[in-house]
């Protein structure tokens, strides 16, 4: 079996999964590899904002400060 990676618009994602699982139930298995979720993106953007405002420091800066 081969693996194919696609970028799919949110607007057709569910419809495409339904189509594939209905038409080819024994030939296609869906591997959901959306590791970076919307929640992750929100947390990332908040952390980035804190860093830019000087409310947080980067890991690299912390290592420098504690001499690691």
Secondary structure, 3 states (H helix, E strand, C coil): CCCCCCCCCHHHHHHHHHHHHHHCCCCCCCCCCCCCCHHHHHHHHHHHHHHHCCCCCCHHHHHHHCCC
